[in-house]
């Protein structure tokens, strides 16, 4: 699907963008992979590893609509990974988060439509479902923009979908490298916000492969959610450092006890390994979301189902979690 195609990745120097690039180069023969980001140092460092002749590095910000339109010429697929993601930083700098996560999303949409890109997938987060912090609220707004964008295309071929998943094991700024740093520095305990807190977990490689598959599955307008395991944060800390005590520090502002990826009010279709939240608006074209673009058939389970990290059917053992960490 991606052979001889031009692929554009916003925020491409981040953890996801680098792993996505690695897997694209391993599995396919793309014509171009365009890394679009605003940090020249990270681009320079990434180019030392990913220097294939198909690689292109464009300095630019998703806040800059003109630069996006220029950089997205002749592109077939867009992965929108750029975002301000740090919850406390977003709370203290709300307009900056809004400019990147909401205004930037709309700029990506407009650039994709003007350049008649084939397919666009935007990366979301479990925090976008019933958000209680500004970061989650901006990502919910972004999700809504990308779904509604399918009504803006007119006769153009461009289609937009969203992928939402939980915590990525080992990604920058996540709990695993934070705990590992404390352990390496000789910490006598690990900080736990609440003893009953749970989270979803996925490896970076599994997240990338899920997005790759969703490009094939998508009609446009779906929010794809993988079925992934949960783990209690106390168990995670014990797996990483079985000899260290835990210090309960209390839930931080904007933090949930259990993350939610599907609410009871979402209309959902269940497939073997993932769920699809179907659009709440009508498009100018008719889609049967019970059957994806590669012919897989799902079951319409309607509303009333909530998928959260506490009611999950799949839980990580300590050994399985450590295997995920090793892979990451």
N, C-alpha and C positions, 0 to 999 in steps of 0.2 A: 504493500500500500504506500510505503514511503520511499520506495526506490525512484530515483530521478526526480524527486519532489523538493520543493523549497519549504523549509520549516523554520518558523520564527518563534523564539522563546523570549518573552519579557521576563525580567528578573533572572536571566539565564545563568548568572554567575553564582546563584544560590545553590543550596544542597540539591534541590530537585532538578534544577537546570543542568547541573553537571552530571548527575546520574542519568538524566534523560538523554543527554548528548552521548554519554558513554554507551548506552544501550542502543540508541539509533545507529551509531557507528559500527557496533558489533553485529547487529541483526540486519541492517539495511544498507543500501548504497544511495543516500540522499544526494541530490544535486547541490543544495546549500543548506547549512544549518546556521541561522542568523541569531547570534546572541545579542540581545538588546538590554542594556543596563546602564546605570549612571556612574558606576565606579570604575575608573580606568585602571586602578591597581589590581582589582579583582579580575578584570578582563586580561590584563597582562599576565597574571599568575595562571589563569585558566588556559591561556594560549600556549603556555609552556608544556602543558599536558595534551591539550586537544588542538593540534596544529595540522590536521588533515587538510587537503586542498579545498574541501567543501566548506570549511569553517569561515565564518564572517563575524567580525566583532564590531558592533555599532554602539557608540556612546549615545545615550539618549534617556529621557525620563518619560514615563507614561503620562505625566502631566502636560507634556509638550505634544499637542495634537498634530502640528505641522510636521514635526520630526517623525512621528509615528507613521503618518501617511507616506512620507518619503521613503522610510526604511522598509515599509511593508509591500512595496511594489513587487509584483510577480510571485507573491507568496501563496502557497497551497494550503498550509496548515499553520494555525497559531495556537500556542500554549501560553496562556496568560498566568504567569506565576508571580509577577511583581506585586508586592504589597508591603505595607507597614504592619507588622504582626505582633509586636510586643505589647501585651495588654496594659501594663502600667504606663508605658510610654504614650500609648494612645490616649489614656485617660488624662494625662497632663498636657498633651499636645493634640487636642481633638481635631482642629481644623487641618493640621498637617496630615493626619490619618484620613480624613474625609477627602482631601485633595488627591491623595494617591489612590486610595481604595475605591472611592466612588467616582470622582471626576476622571481619574485614570482609567477606570473600567469603561466609562462612556467613550473616552478617546480611543481606546482599543477597538471598541465596537464600530465606531464611525470610520476609523482607518481601514478596518477589515471589509466593511461594506463598500467603501469607495474603491478599494483595490480588488473587489470581488474574490476575496479569499474563499476557498472551498469550505473548510470547517474550522471552527474555533472552539477550544475547550478552556474554560476558566477554572482555576483551582480555588476551592472553597475550604471550609473548616467546620468542624463540629460546633464551634462557637457561634456559627451563623444561625443555628437552630434555636429558637427561643432565646435570643441573646440577652445577656444581662450586663455586658460591657460594651464600650464603644467600638472596639475592634470587631466584635461579633456583629454589632449592628451595621457597621460599614460593609462587612462581607455579606450580610443578608441583603442589603441594598444592591451590592454588586451582583449577587446571584439573580435578583429580580430583573436587573438591567439586562443581563445576558439572556435570560429566558425571553423577556419581552422583545429583545432585538430581532427575534425571528419574525416579528410582525413589521419590522422596519425595512426589510430587504427588498420588498416589491418583487420584481421578476428576477432579481439576482439569485445566484446559486448559494450564497453564503448561509451557513447554518451554525447555530450557537448552542452549546450545552455546558453543563457544569459538573465537576467532580468534587464530592465532599467526602473527606475521611478524617480520622482522628490523629492522635499524636504519632509523629514519625520517629521511630527509635534512632537515636544518635544524631538527629538533625541539630543544626546550630541553635543554641539557646534553649534546647529542650532539657528535660530533667535528667536524662542519663549522663550526658557529658558534665552537667553541673554536679551530680553526685560523685562521678568518677574523679572530678577535680578535687572535691573535698576529701575523698578517700586518699588520693595521692598526696595531699598536703598534710595527712595525718590527723584528720578530724576524729574527735572522740564520739560524735553522734551525727546523725543525719536528720535534717529538719523535715518534718511531716506536717502538712497543714491540718489534716484530720485523719484519724485512724480508719475511718470507713470510706474514705474517698476512693473512687474508681476512675479509670480512664480506658479509652480504646487505644490499641497500639497496632502499628503497621510498619513494616520495613520500607526503607526508601525504594528498594528495588521492586517490591510488590506494588507500591504506589505508582511507580512509573509504568510498570507493565499493565496495571489497571487502566491508566489513562490511554496507553497505546491501544488497548483492546476497545476502549470506549469510542475512539475515533472510528472504528469499524462498526460499532453497534449503533451509533447515534442517528436519530432522525433529525434532531434539533428540538430544543426545549426541555430535555430531560435534565434532572439532577441525579447523577449516578452515585450510589453509596455502596461500597464493598462490605461484605460480611466479614468482620474482623474481630479478633478476640479482645477481651477486657482483662484488666488486672487491678487488684487493690494496690494502692501506693505503698502501703506497709510491706506487702509481699515483694514489690519491686525493690524497695530499699534493702530488704533482707536478702534477696537474691544477689544483689551487688556487694553487700557487706554483711554477711551473716553474724559477724562478731561485734558489730556496732549497735549501740542503743539508738532509739528514735526520740527526737525531741518534738513534741507537738507545739506548733507555733501559731495555729489558728488560720482559718480560711482568709485569704487575701481579698481585698475589694475586687469585685468583678469575677470572682472565681466560683464555680459550681461544685457541689459535692459529686455529681455524676454528670458526665457529658451526654448530650442528646444529639442524635443525627437525624432522627425522624420524629415529628410530633404527632399526637393523636389526630390533629386536624389536616395533616398532609394526606393527599390521595396517592396511594402507593401500589406499584406492581412489583411482585417478588419473582426474581429469577433464582437459579440454583445457587449462585455465588455472590449475588448482589441485589440491591433494591433500586428502583427508579421512582423518584417523586415526579409525578406528571404535572404539567402546567395547569394553573388555575384559570388561564385565559384561552380564548379561542384564537387560532391562527388562521391565516388566509388559505392555508392548505390543510388537508385532513390527514391525521396520523393515527395509526393504531399502535399505541404504546405497549400493548400486550405482546407485540411481536417486534423484535428489534431488527435492525437493518441487515443482520446476517442470518436471520431466520429463527433465532432462539425465541421460544414461547414462554411467557411468564404468566403468573396468576395475579389477577386484580384483587387485592385485598382491601381496597377502598380506604376508608378512614377508621380511626379508633385504635390504630396500632402505633405504639411508641417504641422506638429503637434507641435505648440508652445503655450506658456502660454498666448499669446495675442489673437490668433485666436481660442481659445478653445470655445466649445459650452456650457461648464458647468462651472459656477462660484459659489463660496462660498458666502453665506450671512454671516454677522457678527455672527448671531446666530448659523449657521451651523459650522462656524470655532470654536467658543467657545465650541461647543459640541465635536469637534475633539480634542481640547486641553484637555477637561475634560476626555475623553477616554484615552488620552495618559499619 
